[in-house]
């Protein structure tokens, strides 16, 4: 498959096999220390995704973004998910928001229903 044939707005999620410490300090060459948080697990993020999936307005926007191939729209939607999730948990990162968006895809694909009961 050539690069031109590949989808342009694909999220790749790698499988982390070993647990990462909750917070790690990494020394940079310039003697600066950067703290990094552990990537949250599916189990930690699923309750947030479930709660967000109950919002009919968010689900409608999700349906418009889904399959649109509009990277800017998708990025804006993930930003919106981040803002919503941060109202529920102030420690949510952009990475967490992207993972929550993937969980929303799973939830809404499985149920096939919108929160207002329509299909």
N, C-alpha and C positions, 0 to 999 in steps of 0.2 A: 504494500500500500504506500503510495507516495505521500509526501507531506501535504500536498494539495487536497488529497482525498480524506484526510483525517478531520474529525470534528474540531472546531476551533475553541469551543467552550466546554472542555471536559475537565472535571475535577478528578485528580488521581489521588487516591488515599492508600498509603502504604500500610502494611501490617507490621506493627511494632511487636516483636516477640518478647523482649525483655522489658520489665518495668523500669521506668525512668524515675529517678528521685523526684519528690514533689517540687523541689526548687534546686537548680544547679547553678553554681557560679562558674563562669568561663572567663579565663584570663585572655585578653587580647594582646597582641604584640606591643601595643602602646601602653601597657600596664593598666589599662582600663578593665574593670570587671563588669560583666554583663550577666544579669540574673535571667534565667529562663524557667518558665513553668512547664510542668508536665502537660502533655496533650490529654485532655479529658476523654474518658472512656465513653463508649456508646451508652452504657448503663447510667452514667452520670448525666448525660445530655438528653436522654429519652424523655424524662419527665418534663423538661422544658419544651421539647419539640411537641409533646402531647398537648401541653397547655396552649402553645402558639397555634397548633392546628385547630383549636376550638374557635379561633377568631375568623369569622366568615370573610371579613375584608381582606385579611392576609391571604386566605386560601384563594380568593378571587384573583388577587395580584399574582400569587404563585402560578395559577393556571395560565395567566397571560404571559408570564415569563417563560414557563416551561415550554421547551421546543421552539422558542422564538429565534434562537441563534443570535440574539442581540447581547453581546458581551457586556456592554455598558448597562443595559437594563438588568442583567443578571447580577452584576456587581452592585448596582444600587439596591437590588432586592436583598442581597446578602448583608449589605450595610443596614438595611431596615430591620432585618432579622436580628442583627447584632444589637441595635438600639432597643428593640422589644425585649430581647433576652436579658439585656443589662438592667432593665427595670425589674426583672425577676431575680437576677443574680448579678451583682455589680462586677464580678470577676470574669465575666465572659469576654473572650478575645475574638478577633476577626477569624482566627482558625476555628474556634469553637462555633462561631456563627455559621461558617461554611459547613461544618459537620452537622449542625442542627438542620441546615437546609437539605442536606442529603437525607437525614432522618425524616424530614417532612415529605420528601419524595417517596420514601418507603411507606410512611403512614397513609398518605393520600392515594397512592397506587393500590395499596392493599384494600382500603375501605372503598375506594371508588366513589365516595360520597363527600359532599361538602357539609360543613357543620349545620347548615340550614336544612339538611335532609334531602336536598335535590341531588340528582346525578348528573 
